[in-house]
Amino acid sequence: MNHLHREKLFSLFDEDQQAVVYMRGAELMYRHNTDYEFPFRQESNFWYVTGVNEPDFHLLLDLQKQEYHLFAPKRDAQYAVWHGRVKSKEQYQEEYNPDHLHYDSKFPQVLKELDPEIIYCLDEEQAEFLEEFDRQTPIDLDVLPEAITHCRVFKTDWELDQMREAARVNNIAHTEVLKALQPGIYEYELKAIFNYHQIKNGLMQDAYNGIFASGSNSAILHYVENDQQIKDGDLFLIDAGFEHKGYASDFTRTYPANGSFTADQAAVYEAVLEAQKQVIEMIEPEVKMELLHMQAARTMMQGLKDADIVTGSVDDLMENDIFALFFPHGLGHFLGLDTHDVGGYPKGVDKIERPGLKYLRMRRSLQPGMVITIEPGLYMVPALLKPALEDVNIAAFLNKEKIESLYDFGGVRIEDNIIVTEDGYENLTDVPKERDEIEKTMARK
């Protein structure tokens, strides 16, 4: 299906221009000058255009003729010994279906024959490689990143199907972790259960470092140690997903380790859940992501006010950025070949320099074919709350005694994956998130 991606990309360039696109795929990576080989994963832009998930490939797109030249590495017998069978040229042709297939030694010759007036390239490193063969032709580093980002933001039906499959397996793995959760288990044991069900269902590559965080660890946004024993009374936060044919899944759930939410845990959890449900129902074409973010923040501030954690009117809590103390990250991001997928800030759109908004990973109006995450959260982070309690103006909105009692609370985050459709949305996430459903699932163990 990658021919559709190339067609989208070709359509953004002027056919009358004697120009080429150059892209270089990823190489094998090793750990610190050793022969420890990291699992290979293709660079996302190259994978998008070619469908090739093997190292050491290059491509040229002839924009005038709209033809695709793929350059394959010439493997030798030693490669076969260490890395597996060497594919024939016919096998490459059948698998990847380029208009022209060459071994990489032909690259200088083909580039010279195409004789472009300009070469579009992704980055400085690839430009420097090109200059080894052609120091005369101008190289443009601005147009191609913008063009391919535009293509990747709007998923084809085939891409959406890959994401549905990644989500289907993620639903299974997350639910199995919920069933296994209990006090005394270690975070890494739950990670092992999660990975087992992903791999059992044929997904081999995690989409990002999974977060398996208990107790106060659940307030660390990118916690990856995953080595603590889970205690009775802890909250447990799992943020994890694998990818299918490169396309990511990214869910988060927060559960009570012992199967039952305390009053404080329930109050904070319900604030986050209500915010998430409200903004998901608001999703439709033309809705702005920052509007959804602020609505989620308002709802969660109301929940914290009801729990006697903050005080004052919700308008004042929002106006004075109190929400940012508890909700320090963005509401969500694009999802696709990368977990934090490209396109969040189109050219000319700047970040909003305001607490609680400056970390929003996307700022644009939603359109059909986009895939996003919706992941509000509330966290008790002493590093943020202690200085706030010492600021007279901010402390007026905070219940000091209550907040100090929650320093070890951790955090709550709930994340679903959403396809924006012509008339609303499709939610890919089907893992328990209502409190009664979570408690019933855990009670059945």
N, C-alpha and C positions, 0 to 999 in steps of 0.2 A: 504493500500500500504506500510505500515511500515515494512512488511516482507522483502521487497526489500532492505530497509535500513539496516536491520539486516544482510541480506545476504552479502551486501557490507562490513559491519564491520567484519563479520566472516571471509571473504576471506583474510583479512589482518593479520590474526593470524595463527600460526602453529597448525594444527589439532592434531598433536601428543603430544602436550603439555597438561598436566593435570592442567588446569588453568581455572579461571572464571573471568568474568567482573562483577563488582558491580557498580550499579548506583542508586542514590536516587533521587526521584522526589521532587518537591517543596512542601512546606507547606503553609497553610494560613498565611497571614501576616496582622498585626494589627498596627494601628498608635499609637506610643508612649504609650504603656501600657494602651490603652483603648480598647473598644470593637468595634471601627471603623474598619471595615474589608475592606482591599483593594480588588479590583476585582482580582480574581485568574487568574494567567497566568503561565502555566507550564514552568519549566526550559527547555531551547531549546534543549539541548542534549538529555534529557530524552524524550521529545516530539518526537524528530527525530527517536529514536529507538523504541518507544512504541505506539505512537499515543494517549497516555493517557493525557487528559487535566483535571485531577482531582487531588486534593491534597493527600499526604500521601502514595504514592505508592513507591515500590522498585523493583529492578530487579536483577537477576543473569543470565548471559549468560554462559552456559557450553561450553567452546571452543572446548573440545574434541568431544563431542557428537553433537555440534552445536544445542543445545536446549535452549529454552527461558523460564525462570521461572519468573513469575510475582507475586508480593506480594501485595495484596489488603488490605486496612484497614478494620477491623471488626467494622462496624457501629452499633450504638444502637438506641433505640427509641428516645432519646433526640436529636440525630443528625437529625433524620427525622423531629422533631418538628421545629428545627431552620434552617436547611439547605435543606430540601427536602427529597424526597423518597430515601430509602436505596435500592441499587441494590442487587439482589441475586447473588450468585456465578455463576449461569448459565448465568445471564445477562452480568457479567464481561467477562465470557468465550466467549460468542457470539460476544461481542463488540470488544474485544482486541485480541482474538485468540492466547493466549500464548500456548506453548507446555505443560506447567504445571502451573496451577493457585493455589495459596495458600493464606491463610490469613497471615497477617504479623507476627502473633505469631509463625508461623512455620519457620520463617527465620533462627533462630539458628540451628534448626534440619536439614534443607535442606543444609545449608552451611557445616555442619559437615558431612553429607552423601556424598556430592560432593568431600570433602577432597582434595581441590586444593593444588598444590605445590606453586602456586603464585596467587595473586589476583591483577587484574588491576583496577585502581580506578582513578577518575577524579581530586580529590583535597584532601587537608589535612583534611578538615572538614569531608568528607565522610570516609576517612581512620580512623579517630578517632572514628567514629561510629562503624566501623567494628571491631576495637580493643576491643570493649566491649564484643564481642562474640568469638574472635579468636586473641590471642596475639602472636601466634607462626608463622603463615603463612606470608611470606614476602609480602609486598604490594608495587606495582610499580605505581608511579604517573606520569611517563613520557610517556609511550607508548600509553595509551588510549586517552589522549587529542589530540595527534598527529594523531592517527588513525581516530578518529571520525571527526576531522577537515578536514582531507583529503576527507572523505565521503561527508561531507556537502558542500564542495566547488563545487563539480560536481553534478548538479541537475539532478534528474530523470525526465522523461516526466511528471509524475504525479505532481512533485513539480513545474515544469514550468507552468503547468495548474493552479495551485493555485495562482501563481504569476501573471499570465495573468488576473485572476479574480480580484485580489486585484488592479491591474492596471486599469482594466475596470471601476471599481467603482471610483477609484481615478481620472480618467479622467473626470467623471461626476462631482464630487465634486469640483475639481479645476475650471472647466469651469463655474459652478454656482457662485463661488466666484468672478470670473472675471466679470460676468454679474451684480453682486450686488455692486461692488466697486464704490464708489463715495466720494467726499469730504464731511466731516462732520460725516461719519459713524465711529464707533469705531472698533479698531482691534478685540476686542472680539466678536463683532457682526458678523464679517466675519468668525471667528472661529466657531461660532454657526451655521452659514449657512453650512460651510464645514462639521461639525460633523453631522448635520441633514441629509445631502445627503449620507454620509457613512452609518449611522445607518438605514436610510430608505431602503438602498440596502442590508441590512443584515450583515454589518460589524460592530462589536461591540467594537473592541479593537484597540485603536490607536497604531501605531507601535513605536512612540516616541512622545515627547512633541513637538507639532506643533509650528512653528514660523510664526507669523502673524505680520509683522514688517513694520512700515511706517516711512518715513523721515529718520533721522539719526539712528533710531533703526535698519534699514535694514543693517547697517554696523556691527551689533553685531552678531557674527556667531551663537551663541546659545541663542538668545533672546527668552524668554518665558513669559514675563509679559503680553504682548498682551492687554494692557489697555489704549492705547493712542488714542485720536481722530485723524483721518486722515485729513490732511489739503490739500487744493487746492495747486497743485504744487509738492506735495510729490510723491516719488516713494513708492510703496507698494510691499513688498517681502513676498511671502507665500512659506513655506517649510513644507510640511505636508503629512501624509499618514496613512492609517489604514492597518490592516493585515487580510488576509483570511486564516483560518485554521492555523494560526501561521506565515504565509509567508507575508513579508512586501512589501509595496509599498512606494516610497520615491521620490516625485517630488518637484521641485522648479520652481517658475515663479516670474518675477518682472514686475510690471505694473505701468503706470502713473495713479495716483488717479483720475485725471480729464479727463482721456481718450485721452490725447495727450502728447507725449514726447516733452520736451524742446530740444533745440539744444544740450546742454551738456548731457542731459539724453540720447538722441538718439545716440550720439557719443560713449558713454560708453557702452550702451546697444548693439549696433552693434558690438563693439569689442568683447564682451563676446559671443554674438550669433555666430559670424563668427568662433571664436575659438572652440565653442562647435560643430558646424556643421563639421568643418574640422576634428577634432579628432574622431568624430563618424564615419565618412567615412573611417578613417584609421583602424578601428577595424576589426581584423581577427586573427585567431590562430597564436600564436608565437610573436605577438606584445607585447612589454614591456610597462607596465603602466607608468613608469617614462619617456619613450619616448613620450607618449601621453601628459603627464603633461607638459613637456618642450615645445612641439609644441604649446599647448594652451597658455602658457606663452608668447612665441614669438609673436603669433598672437595678443594677447591682448596688448603687448607693442607697436606693430605697430599701433594699434588702438588709444592708448593713445598719441603716437607721432603725429598721424594725427590730434588729437584733441588739440594739443599744450599743453598737460598736462606734458609730459616729452619731453626731447630733447636729441639728439645724435643718433648714429647708433643703430639699434636693437641689433647687436652683442655686442656692448659695454654695452647697457642696461642689457642684459642677463648676460654678464661676471661679471658685478658689482652687480648682484643680485637686481637690482632696481625693478624687477618684484615682488619680495617678499613683498615690501611695499604695494602693491595694491592687491596681490593675495597670502594671507598668509596661505592658507590651501591647502590640496591635491585635485587633480582633481576628485577623486572618491573613491569608496570603494566597497567591496563585499556586496551583498544584499541577504537575505534569511530569515531564522527563526529569525534572528536579523537584525535590520536596518544596523548597522555596523557589518556585518557578519564575521564569523571566517575565518582565512586562509590567511590574507593579507601578512603575513611575514612567509614563510616556515622556518623550522629549518635551521639555518646557514645563513639566509639572514638578514642583518642588515639594519637599517634605514640610509639614506644618510644624514649626518650632514652638511646640507647646507640650508641657509635661503630659504624658499619657498618649500623645498623638505622634510624637516625633519618631517613635519606633514602629508605626504602622507600615507594614511591608508593601502595601498597595494603596494607591490613591487614584481611583478612576471610577467611571460609571460602569456598572455591570452590563454585560451584553450576552446574548445567547451563544453557547459554545465555550464560554469560560468555565473553568473549574476552580473553585475556591475552598478554603477551609473557613469554618466559623468556630472560633475557640476563645470565648471569654474566660476570664479567670480572676480569682481573688486570692491574694497571698498575704500572709503575715510575715513580713521581712524585717527583722529587728534593725538591720542596717538602714532602712528607710524610715521606720517608725520612731526609733529613739531620737534622731535629730528633729523629727517633726514635733514630737512632744515637748521639745525644748524651745520651739518657736512659738511665741505667744499667739501670733495671729492664726497659725495652723492648729495649735493645740486646743483652741476654742471649739473646734469641730470634732475633737476626738475624746472618747471616753477612756481616760488614762488607765484607770484600774482594770477595765475590761481588756484593753489592748495588751497591757503588760501580762495579763493572765494567758494570752494567746500567742506569746512569742514562740512557743514550740509547736504551734498548731500546724504549720506547713501551709499548704495551699490546695485550692480546688481549680481544676481546669476541665472543661468538657469540649471536645472537638469533633465535629462531623465534617465530612467531605461532600460538597454540593456542586452539582452541575446546574448552571444557569440555563433555563430553557426559554422558549418564545413566550410562554405564559406564566412563568414562575420558576420552579426549581425541581430538581430530582435529588433526593438525599441518598447517598451511597452507603451510609453508615447504619448498621442494624445491630447495635450492641446495647444491652440494657443501660438506661440512664435515669429512668424514674426511680425514686428512692425505694418504693415498695417492690418494684421488679428486681432491683439489685439485692435487696434483703431476702426476697423469696428465693432467688437463684442461689445465694450463698447458704440459705437454710437447708437446701436440698442435698447438700454434700453428705 
